Amino acid sequence: MSFLSRIMVLKSQAHFSAGVYNRFGGPSPAGLAIEGSRKKKSGQAKSRVGLLILGFMGVYAVIGGRLVEYAMKDQEVVSSILPPDRLMASRPDILDRNGEVLATDIRTVSLFAEPNKIVDADEAVEKLATVLPELDVRDTYKKLSVKTSHFAWLRRQLTPKQQSQILALGIPGIGFRPEKRRFYPGGATAAHILGYVNIDNRGVAGMEKFIDDQGLADLASVGMTSDQPLEPVRLSIDLRVQNIVRDAVVNAVNNFQAKGAGAAVIDVHTGEVLAMASAPDFDPNDPQEGAKEGWLNRMTNGTFEMGSTFKTFSLAMALDSGKVKMTDSFDASKSIYIGGFTIHDFHGQRRWLTVPEIFQYSSNIGTARVIDIVGIDAQKDYLTKFGLLTKMQTELPEVKMPSQPRVWKKINSITISFGHGVSTTALQTGVAAAALVNGGKLIQPTFLPRTREQADEIATQVIKKSTSDEIRYLLDFNGYKGSGRVARVPGFSVGSKTGTADKVVNGRYSATLNFNSFIAAFPMNDPRYAVITFCDEPKTGEKAYGGTISAGTAGPIAREIIRRAAPILGIEPKFGEGGSALLVSY
């Protein structure tokens, strides 16, 4: 008898024994009641079973959801391709004036360990060393051996290839966290302008630090930054000109065996710095490589005696005071003896010289005679107005304060008139030179875009426009007939002044070490750009222009920059003019 048949027999016996059937074989009323009660209980049981099944399904759904969540978290740890909202906060891109990218963020990953999950620290270190040869084995082993630790950085900012190789090792307790790394496409091209960031993507120097100082660092410290792309920061720099300037100063260091060199191109009407470079420099993608010499921005964070370029300012203040005229002559026939010092000329003419001739022959004696008429107080006041005795105001954090004598005596006044006794930065000297040719307005330099109208609002009139016209004549005259001939470029009228200063070594001026500077402006009929260059301690130079002095070192740097940059800046060459229209008689 089958299992189902036996059940049916037992069911019939139960009905008969209970008297649930009547005499005709049909169910009795009592039997019907009992049958209904049983059906009701059966339905309730089915409902309870259904609810129980639904409950189990809900519990399993929650468990499954949590497992998926944990799986996704594990995925985040090892993947470098993540949704933007899981990445660290962004820095804004930095662009040049034409929209070319100078600095941007790229995605990367960093290697970390969970020491409490490391099975064999020795084996883990050995495997990692096969991918990361520079890994500090002892330090890494020490980190991995601390079983109570749940997190330890092993290496920041890996390459995709390194990440892939480490993943292939299959080391338990090793993972990756997404980060952002600052990338500078031009390498060292604009290093001292851009600066660099630290391992946590925070600005350390240059415009990177300036951006953080405007509030980005404060927002990041309180967790209010986001990963969303920020509005790019556009600079005044023209990357094309910047490449030219850096090439020129790097070549000068190499060709003239110099300790350093630098240059800048400034818009004389807006104060915008279109290019600036200092050599030696460094690659901001790997700033530690240039830590020894390259970090120093010699253009803004180094001060030097600027030599005879200061004669330009001395003659400007004399002419502006009204006490000296262009037609005046001064006795430069013999040396000046004062306070145990002898003032003499390098290119002595041993005769009376007019003001243009004092400038042309770079006469120390003539300049000393001129400044004696101006007076110490007026000299100091003019140099202050030119911004040569105060700290330069600009966006770069790396700006050094100029130095000057604590007490100005007559001997100090004389030596300062031709560039000894006051040390300034090269950039602020270039800015002051721009004021000499733009109508007499001093405009503090900027590395951000600025219109001419905005510049006029902050400009300070330091000399009269008529004085500016006279200085333009002197610069043009010297560029055509004097020591500035080295910077002449066919088709472009360039006005300039050389400056050769003996360097101070152990408290005394050296007879063999020079700091050479050079200021220039172009085109001289309507100056638009000023150029400042320097060459520090050259061992050689262009022999045709005096070798290691300014005309043979700093001058050629300016010539190279103007020759290549002038057409890019929209200056049209003019040939066959036979000199500048400014060369009129005085």
C-alpha positions in Angstrom: 0.0 0.0 0.0 1.4 3.4 -1.0 2.0 6.3 1.4 -0.9 8.3 -0.1 -3.3 5.3 0.0 -2.5 4.7 3.7 -3.2 8.3 4.5 -6.7 8.0 2.8 -7.6 4.8 4.8 -6.6 6.5 8.0 -8.7 9.5 7.1 -11.8 7.3 6.4 -11.4 5.5 9.7 -11.2 8.7 11.6 -14.4 10.0 10.0 -16.4 6.8 10.8 -15.1 6.5 14.4 -16.1 10.1 15.1 -19.7 9.5 13.6 -19.3 12.2 11.1 -21.3 10.4 8.4 -25.0 9.7 8.5 -26.8 6.5 7.6 -26.9 7.4 3.9 -23.2 7.8 3.8 -23.1 11.6 3.6 -21.5 13.9 6.2 -23.5 14.8 9.2 -24.0 18.5 10.4 -21.4 17.9 13.2 -19.0 16.6 10.6 -19.4 19.6 8.4 -18.6 21.9 11.4 -15.5 20.0 12.2 -14.4 20.0 8.6 -14.8 23.9 8.3 -12.8 24.4 11.5 -10.0 22.3 10.1 -9.9 24.3 6.8 -9.7 27.6 8.7 -6.7 26.4 10.8 -5.0 25.1 7.6 -5.3 28.6 6.0 -3.9 30.3 9.0 -0.9 28.0 9.0 -0.2 28.7 5.3 -0.3 32.5 6.1 2.2 32.1 8.9 4.5 30.0 6.6 4.3 32.7 3.9 5.2 35.5 6.4 8.1 33.4 7.6 9.4 33.0 4.1 9.1 36.7 3.4 10.9 37.4 6.6 13.8 35.1 5.7 13.9 36.7 2.2 14.2 40.2 3.7 17.0 39.1 6.1 18.9 37.5 3.2 18.4 40.6 1.1 19.9 42.8 3.7 22.9 40.5 4.2 23.4 40.4 0.4 23.3 44.1 0.2 25.9 44.5 2.8 28.1 42.0 1.1 27.8 44.0 -2.1 28.7 47.2 -0.2 31.8 45.6 1.3 32.8 44.3 -2.1 32.5 47.8 -3.6 34.6 49.2 -0.8 37.3 46.7 -1.5 37.1 47.7 -5.2 37.7 51.3 -4.2 40.9 50.5 -2.4 42.7 48.8 -5.3 41.4 50.8 -8.3 42.8 54.1 -9.6 39.8 54.7 -11.8 37.1 56.0 -9.4 34.2 58.3 -9.6 35.2 61.9 -9.0 33.4 62.2 -5.7 35.8 59.7 -4.2 38.9 61.6 -5.0 40.8 64.3 -3.0 40.1 67.9 -3.5 41.3 69.5 -6.8 43.7 72.5 -7.4 42.8 74.9 -10.2 44.6 74.6 -13.4 47.2 77.3 -14.1 47.1 78.7 -17.6 49.3 81.3 -19.5 47.7 84.4 -21.0 46.8 82.5 -24.1 45.1 79.5 -22.4 48.1 77.1 -22.5 48.2 74.8 -19.5 51.1 75.5 -17.2 50.0 73.3 -14.3 47.2 70.7 -13.8 46.1 67.8 -11.6 46.4 64.2 -12.7 45.0 61.1 -11.0 47.4 58.8 -9.3 47.4 56.2 -6.5 49.4 55.7 -3.3 50.4 52.4 -1.7 49.4 51.6 1.8 49.4 48.6 4.1 47.2 47.2 6.9 49.9 45.6 9.1 47.3 43.7 11.1 46.4 41.8 7.9 50.0 41.1 6.7 50.7 37.4 6.9 54.5 37.4 6.4 56.2 40.8 6.7 59.5 39.5 5.3 57.9 38.1 2.2 55.8 41.2 1.6 58.9 43.4 1.8 60.9 41.2 -0.6 58.1 41.2 -3.1 57.6 45.0 -3.0 61.3 45.6 -3.4 61.1 43.8 -6.8 58.8 46.6 -8.1 60.2 49.4 -5.9 64.0 49.1 -5.9 64.4 52.3 -3.9 62.1 51.1 -1.1 63.6 51.5 2.4 63.5 47.8 3.3 64.2 48.2 7.0 61.7 51.0 7.5 59.0 49.1 5.5 59.6 45.9 7.5 59.2 47.9 10.8 55.9 49.3 9.6 54.5 45.9 8.5 55.6 44.2 11.8 53.3 46.3 14.0 50.4 44.0 14.2 48.3 46.4 16.2 48.5 49.0 13.4 45.6 49.2 10.9 47.2 51.7 8.4 50.6 52.7 7.2 51.8 54.6 4.0 54.4 52.7 2.0 54.8 54.9 -1.1 53.0 58.0 -2.4 52.1 58.6 -6.0 52.8 55.5 -7.9 52.9 55.2 -11.7 50.1 53.0 -13.3 52.8 50.5 -14.2 54.0 50.2 -10.6 50.4 49.8 -9.4 49.7 47.0 -11.9 53.0 45.2 -11.0 52.2 45.4 -7.2 48.6 44.1 -7.8 50.1 41.1 -9.6 52.1 40.2 -6.5 48.9 39.4 -4.7 50.1 40.5 -1.2 47.3 40.4 1.4 46.9 43.6 3.4 48.3 45.8 0.6 46.1 48.4 -1.1 45.9 51.6 -3.0 44.3 54.9 -2.3 43.4 57.4 -5.1 45.2 60.8 -4.9 45.9 63.7 -7.2 49.3 64.7 -8.4 50.3 68.1 -9.7 51.7 67.9 -13.2 53.7 70.7 -15.0 53.7 70.0 -18.8 56.6 72.4 -19.4 58.9 71.0 -16.8 61.4 73.6 -15.6 60.2 76.2 -18.2 58.4 78.5 -15.7 59.6 76.8 -12.5 60.3 80.0 -10.4 57.0 81.5 -11.4 54.8 78.5 -10.8 56.6 77.1 -7.8 55.6 73.6 -6.7 53.4 71.6 -4.3 54.2 69.2 -1.6 53.2 65.5 -1.4 49.7 66.5 -0.2 49.2 68.8 -3.2 49.6 72.0 -1.2 51.4 75.0 -2.6 54.9 75.5 -1.3 56.4 78.2 -3.5 55.6 80.5 -6.4 52.1 81.1 -7.7 51.1 77.7 -6.3 51.6 79.1 -2.8 49.9 82.4 -3.8 46.8 80.4 -4.8 46.7 78.6 -1.4 47.3 81.9 0.4 44.2 83.3 -1.2 42.0 80.9 0.8 42.4 77.5 -0.9 44.6 76.1 1.9 42.3 77.4 4.6 39.2 75.8 3.0 41.1 72.5 2.6 42.1 72.5 6.2 38.5 72.6 7.4 37.3 70.1 4.8 35.3 72.6 2.7 37.0 72.0 -0.6 35.6 69.5 -3.1 36.9 67.4 -5.9 34.9 69.5 -8.5 37.0 71.3 -11.1 37.9 74.8 -10.1 38.0 77.9 -12.2 41.5 78.0 -13.9 43.9 80.7 -12.8 45.2 82.6 -15.8 48.6 84.3 -15.5 50.1 87.2 -17.4 52.9 84.9 -18.7 53.2 84.2 -22.4 54.5 80.7 -22.6 56.1 81.3 -26.0 58.2 84.2 -24.6 58.8 82.3 -21.4 60.5 79.5 -23.4 62.7 82.0 -25.1 63.7 83.7 -21.9 64.5 80.5 -20.1 66.6 79.3 -23.1 68.6 82.5 -23.0 69.5 82.4 -19.3 70.3 78.7 -19.3 72.5 79.1 -22.3 74.2 82.1 -20.7 75.1 80.0 -17.6 76.6 77.3 -19.8 78.3 79.5 -22.4 79.7 82.0 -20.0 80.5 79.5 -17.2 78.5 81.7 -14.8 77.2 81.1 -11.3 73.7 82.2 -12.3 71.7 84.2 -14.8 68.2 85.7 -15.0 65.9 87.8 -17.1 62.4 89.2 -17.3 60.2 90.8 -19.9 57.7 93.4 -18.6 54.8 95.3 -20.3 55.8 98.9 -19.4 52.1 100.1 -19.6 50.5 97.4 -17.4 53.3 96.0 -15.2 52.5 92.5 -16.4 55.4 90.1 -16.3 55.3 88.3 -19.6 58.2 86.1 -18.8 60.8 85.6 -16.1 63.5 83.0 -15.6 66.3 82.3 -13.2 69.1 79.8 -13.7 70.0 77.3 -12.3 66.4 76.2 -11.8 64.5 73.0 -11.1 61.7 70.8 -12.5 58.6 71.3 -10.3 57.5 67.8 -11.2 60.5 66.7 -9.1 61.6 69.7 -7.1 64.0 67.8 -4.9 66.4 67.3 -7.8 67.1 71.0 -7.9 67.2 71.6 -4.2 70.9 72.6 -4.0 71.0 75.6 -6.3 67.8 75.6 -8.3 65.3 76.6 -5.7 66.7 80.2 -5.3 64.7 82.6 -7.5 67.5 85.0 -8.2 65.2 87.4 -10.0 63.1 88.3 -6.9 64.6 86.5 -3.9 68.2 87.6 -4.4 69.6 91.1 -4.0 72.6 92.5 -5.9 74.4 95.7 -6.5 73.2 96.7 -10.0 76.2 98.7 -11.1 75.9 101.3 -13.8 72.3 100.6 -14.6 71.7 102.9 -11.6 73.2 105.8 -13.5 69.9 105.8 -15.5 68.0 106.6 -12.3 70.6 109.1 -11.1 70.4 111.1 -14.3 66.6 110.8 -14.3 66.3 112.3 -10.8 68.8 115.1 -11.7 66.9 116.0 -14.8 63.5 115.8 -13.1 64.6 118.0 -10.2 65.3 120.8 -12.7 68.8 121.4 -11.3 70.4 119.7 -14.3 69.7 120.1 -18.0 70.6 117.8 -20.9 72.9 120.5 -22.3 74.9 120.8 -19.1 78.5 119.7 -18.9 80.5 118.3 -16.0 84.2 117.9 -15.3 85.3 114.3 -15.8 88.9 115.1 -16.6 90.4 113.7 -13.3 89.5 111.3 -10.6 87.6 112.2 -7.4 89.3 111.6 -4.0 87.0 111.4 -1.0 87.2 109.7 2.4 90.2 107.6 1.4 88.4 106.4 -1.8 89.2 107.1 -5.4 86.4 107.5 -8.0 87.6 107.0 -11.5 86.2 106.0 -14.9 86.5 102.6 -16.6 86.3 104.2 -20.1 87.9 107.6 -19.0 87.6 110.4 -21.6 89.6 112.8 -19.3 87.6 115.9 -20.3 84.3 117.7 -19.6 81.3 115.6 -20.6 77.7 116.5 -21.5 74.9 114.6 -19.8 74.4 112.3 -22.9 78.2 111.7 -22.9 78.2 110.8 -19.2 75.6 108.2 -20.1 77.3 107.0 -23.3 80.7 106.5 -21.6 79.2 105.4 -18.3 81.2 107.9 -16.4 81.4 107.4 -12.7 83.1 110.8 -12.2 80.4 112.6 -14.2 77.6 110.8 -12.4 79.1 111.7 -9.1 79.3 115.4 -10.1 75.6 115.3 -11.1 74.4 113.6 -7.9 76.2 116.1 -5.8 73.9 118.8 -7.2 70.8 116.7 -6.5 71.7 116.1 -2.8 71.5 113.1 -0.5 68.0 113.6 0.7 66.5 114.1 -2.8 68.5 111.1 -4.0 67.1 108.9 -1.3 63.6 110.2 -1.9 63.7 109.5 -5.6 65.1 106.0 -5.2 62.3 105.3 -2.7 59.7 106.5 -5.2 61.2 104.3 -7.8 60.6 101.4 -5.4 64.3 100.5 -5.2 64.7 100.8 -1.4 61.5 99.1 -0.4 60.2 95.5 -0.7 58.6 94.9 -4.0 54.8 94.2 -4.0 53.7 91.3 -6.2 52.0 87.9 -6.0 55.2 85.8 -5.7 55.9 85.0 -2.0 59.7 84.9 -2.7 60.6 88.5 -2.6 63.6 89.9 -0.7 64.0 93.2 0.9 66.6 95.6 -0.6 69.5 96.7 1.5 71.0 100.2 1.9 73.4 102.0 4.2 72.1 102.6 7.7 73.4 106.2 7.4 73.9 107.9 4.1 77.1 109.9 3.9 78.5 111.7 0.9 80.7 108.8 -0.1 77.6 106.5 0.0 75.6 108.9 -2.1 78.4 109.0 -4.7 78.8 105.2 -4.9 75.1 104.6 -4.9 74.7 107.0 -7.9 76.6 104.5 -10.0 75.3 101.3 -8.5 77.4 100.4 -5.5 76.1 100.5 -1.9 72.5 99.6 -2.5 71.4 96.0 -3.3 68.0 95.4 -5.0 66.3 92.6 -6.8 66.7 92.3 -10.5 62.9 92.4 -11.2 62.3 95.6 -9.2 65.2 97.2 -11.1 63.4 96.2 -14.3 60.1 97.6 -13.0 61.8 100.9 -12.2 63.4 101.0 -15.6 59.9 100.5 -17.2 58.8 103.7 -15.3 61.6 105.6 -17.0 60.2 105.0 -20.5 56.4 104.7 -20.0 55.9 108.4 -19.2 57.2 108.3 -15.7 54.6 106.0 -14.0 55.7 103.3 -11.5 53.5 100.2 -11.8 54.0 97.4 -9.4 54.6 94.1 -11.3 52.0 91.4 -11.6 51.9 87.8 -12.7 48.2 88.0 -13.3 46.4 89.7 -16.3 46.0 93.4 -15.9 44.5 95.9 -18.4 46.1 99.3 -19.1 43.1 101.0 -17.4 43.6 98.9 -14.3 47.3 99.7 -14.3 46.6 103.5 -14.6 44.4 103.3 -11.4 47.3 102.0 -9.3 50.2 103.8 -11.1 52.4 106.3 -9.2 53.9 109.2 -11.1 57.5 109.3 -10.1 59.0 111.6 -12.7 57.6 114.0 -15.2 56.7 112.8 -18.7 59.2 115.3 -20.1 61.9 113.6 -18.0 60.8 110.2 -19.3 61.2 111.5 -22.8 64.7 112.6 -22.0 65.6 109.3 -20.5 64.2 107.5 -23.6 66.6 109.6 -25.6 69.6 108.7 -23.4 68.7 104.9 -23.6 68.2 105.1 -27.3 71.5 107.1 -27.8 73.4 104.6 -25.7 71.8 101.7 -27.6 72.9 103.2 -30.9 76.3 104.7 -30.1 77.3 103.5 -26.6 77.8 100.3 -24.6 74.2 99.2 -25.5 75.2 98.4 -29.1 75.5 94.8 -28.1 71.7 94.5 -27.8 71.0 96.0 -31.2 68.6 93.8 -33.3 68.2 94.6 -37.0 64.7 96.1 -37.6 64.1 96.9 -33.9 65.1 100.1 -32.1 66.4 99.0 -28.7 67.5 101.4 -26.0 69.7 100.1 -23.2 72.2 100.5 -20.4 74.9 98.2 -19.1 75.9 97.7 -15.5 79.0 96.0 -14.3 79.5 95.7 -10.5 82.4 94.2 -8.7 81.2 91.6 -6.2 81.8 91.9 -2.5 83.9 89.0 -1.1 84.8 88.9 2.6 83.9 92.6 2.9 86.0 93.8 0.0 85.3 94.4 -3.6 86.7 91.6 -5.8 88.8 92.6 -8.9 87.8 89.3 -10.7 84.2 88.6 -9.8 81.4 90.6 -11.4 77.7 90.9 -11.2 76.5 92.1 -14.6 73.1 93.6 -15.3 71.5 95.1 -18.4 68.2 97.1 -18.8 66.6 97.6 -22.2 63.4 98.8 -23.8 61.8 98.5 -27.2 60.7 99.8 -29.6 62.1 103.2 -28.5 59.8 105.4 -30.6 56.9 104.1 -28.5 58.2 101.6 -25.8 56.0 98.7 -25.0 58.4 96.3 -23.3 61.2 96.5 -20.8 63.8 93.7 -20.5 66.1 93.2 -17.4 68.9 90.6 -17.6 71.8 89.7 -15.4 74.8 87.3 -15.4 76.4 86.4 -12.1 80.2 85.7 -11.8 80.8 84.8 -15.5 84.2 83.4 -16.3 84.0 84.2 -20.0 81.9 86.3 -22.4 81.7 87.7 -25.9 85.2 89.1 -26.4 84.1 91.6 -29.0 82.1 93.4 -26.3 84.5 93.2 -23.4 84.4 89.6 -22.3 83.2 89.2 -18.7 81.7 92.7 -18.3 78.0 93.4 -18.8 78.3 94.2 -22.5 79.8 90.7 -23.1 77.5 88.7 -20.9 74.2 90.3 -19.8 73.9 92.3 -23.0 73.9 89.2 -25.3 71.1 87.6 -23.1 68.9 90.7 -23.8 69.8 90.6 -27.5 68.7 87.0 -27.9 65.5 87.6 -26.0 64.5 90.6 -28.1 65.6 89.0 -31.4 63.3 86.0 -30.9 60.5 87.5 -28.8 59.8 90.9 -30.5 58.0 89.3 -33.6 55.9 87.1 -31.3 54.9 90.1 -29.2 53.6 91.8 -32.4 56.4 94.3 -32.9 56.9 94.9 -36.6 60.5 95.3 -37.7 61.4 98.5 -39.5 64.5 98.5 -41.7 66.5 101.2 -43.4 65.8 104.0 -40.9 69.5 104.5 -40.0 68.9 104.7 -36.3 66.1 105.9 -34.1 64.0 109.0 -34.7 64.8 110.0 -31.1 68.5 110.7 -31.9 68.2 114.5 -32.0 70.7 117.0 -30.9 70.8 118.5 -27.4 
